[in-house]
Amino acid sequence: MNQRQEQRARTRQRIIEAAAQEFARNGYAGTSFSSIAASMGKPKSSIGYEAFPSKQALANAVVEQHLDRLEALLSRVERTMRPGLDALLIAMRAGLHLDRTSPIASGALRLMIEQSGEQRPSRVEHALDFVRRNVRAAIEDGDVPATVDAGVLARRLLTGALGAHAANLFRLSGTPVDQSVQTSWEIVLRDAGASPERIRTLAEYPLDAILA
């Protein structure tokens, strides 16, 4: 990549990050190219239409980049952790770290909630399938009783996480989203019969290898 290409890539990334912040604050409908440019201290013309021909194209770029990072994280979890309860809880904690430290996560999450029927369903399905697979593995390993319906348990976990993120993004709760999601998952898993001791152990497991 030559110097000019590097500069274009940096500019594109700055636009994506500024757009993510605007989408997080104002949602899709309340965000415009003008507001994104203004947040950067730039004129509207600074957002190149050749790179982002529409607001939806820019929204897609925010979501795609977030999903790239999420898929990479889930792949590291799958390479590092035992399938089942271990992978589920470590992925949840590592995902919360990604959401907290990424400059685009909040915007991507709000867009995905607002446009759940439009945003790359096949890619979102990858993350959903990760949860379903590891719920089944937790049941097969005996960490969750065999009488538990894997599909129902996966839906309860996903609904809890989605609800916590929505409450945080729309300022419906003063509880930090990390605490809300982790508490929700721990309650759901304990209710399903998972050992509280195993859950506590995984809540303290170091994430260094996953986040490296």
N, C-alpha and C positions, 0 to 999 in steps of 0.2 A: 504494500500500500504506500503510495507516494504521499508527500506532504499535503498536497491539495485534497486528496481523498481522506486523509486523516482529519483535516480540518472540517470537511463536510460531515464526516462521521461524528465528530464531537458536537458540531452544531445540531445535527439531527437528534443526538442524545439529549442535549439541553432542551430542545423543543419537546421531546417526549416526556421528560421529567417535569417541565413546567406545565404541560397539558395534564399530566397525572395529578398534580397538585390542584389544578383548577377543577378537574372532574371530581376529585375527592371532596372539595369544598362545596361545589355548586351543582354537581350532577351533570348528566349529558345535556339536558335541555338548557341549563343555566350557564353553559360554557360556550364561548365563541372563539374564533381565531383572534379577534380583537382583544378579548380578555386574557388569552394566553400570551399574546405578544406584550400586552401591557404589564403582565406580571414579570416579564423578562426585561422590562424597560426598553422594548424595541417597538418599531412600527409594525403594523399588521403585515406589511409586505415582506417582513423578514422571515415569515413562515412560507417556505417555498411550496408552491402548488404542484410542482413536478414531483416532490417527495410525498406530499400529503394533499391530494386533490380534493379532499372533503373532510369535514369534521369526523365523519364515521371512519374514514381511513386512518385518521390520527388516533381515534379511540381504539381501533383494531390494533394499531401498533403498540399502544400502551398495554393492552390485554395480552397480545402475543408475547411481548417481552417478559411480562410477569409469568406467563405459563411456561416459557422457556426455562426460567429460573426454578420454578416449582418442579418441573419434570426432572431437571438435573438433580435437585435435592432428593426427590423420591427415588431416583436411580441410585444415589449414594446410600440412602437408607436400605434399599434392597440388597446392595452389595455388602453392607456392613452388619446389619441386624438380622436376627433370627425372624423368619416370617411369623406372623401372628400378633400377639399382644405387644411383644417387644417392638416390632416394626410400626405398629399403629401408634403407640404412645410416643415413641421417639420422633416419628414423622410429624405428629401433632406439635410437639414442642419445637422441633426445628422449623416447621412451617410458621409458627408464631414468631420465631426469631427473624425469619425472612420478612414477614409482614412488618415487623417493627423497625427493621434496619434498611429496607429497600425504599428508595425515593419514589417508586412508582406503585407500590403495593396497594396503598389505600385507594388511589384512583382506579386501578384495575379492578379491585374488589367491588367498588361501588358500581362501576360499569357492568360487571358481571351480574350483580344483583338486579340492577335496573333493566338490563337487556338479556335476561337469562335465556330467552328463546332465540337470540340472534348471534351470540358470541361463540363461534367456533365450537359447536357441541361435541365434535369428535375429540378435540383436544381436552376439553373439560372432562369428558368421559374417562380419559386416562387417569386423572386423579381420583375420580369416583370409583373406578375399577380397583385402584390400589386399596382403598378402604374395604371394598367388598371382599377382595381376595384375602386380605389379612384378617378380617372377621372370620371368614371360613377357616383359615389356618388356626386361629385362636380356639375355635370350637374343636377342630380335629386334634389339637394338642392337649385338650382338656383344661385349658385356662378359662374357658367359658363352657358351661354345661351343654351337652349335646341336645338338650330339649329346647334351647334357644333358637329362634328363627333367625338365620344369618342375615336375610334381607331386611327384616324389621330392625335388627340391631344396627346394621350399617346406616339405614335411613335415620335412626334416632341420633347417631353420632354426627352425621352430616347436617341434619336439621339443627342440632344444637350449635354447631360451629357457625353455620350460616346465620342463625338468629343472633348470636353474639356479635358477629361482625356487623350485621345490619343495625343492631341497637347502638353500636359504637359509632358507625358512620353517620347515622341520622340523629346522633346525640340524644338517644332515648334512655341511655343508662350512663351513670357516672362511674361504673365499675370498669377498670382497665380490661380491654378485650382479651389479653393474655389470661388473666385470672378467670374471666367468664368462660372462655372456651375450655381451659383445662379443668375447671370445676365441673362444667357440664359433662365432659367426657368421663371424668372419674365417677361421677354419680351414675351415669348411664351404665358404665361397665360394672360397677359394684352391684347395681340393681339386677344386672344380667347374670351375676354370680361370680364375677372375677374376684380374685383374692385381693383384699385391700393392701396386704403386705407386698404383693407383686406390683401393684399399682404405685405404691410409695417408692419402691426400689427404682422403678423406671422413671419416676418423677425426679429422682436425684441422679440419674445416669448422666455422665458427662457427655456433652455434645461435640467435643473437639473434633472427633474423627468425621462427623457428619458435616460440620460447618467449615472444615479446612478447605 
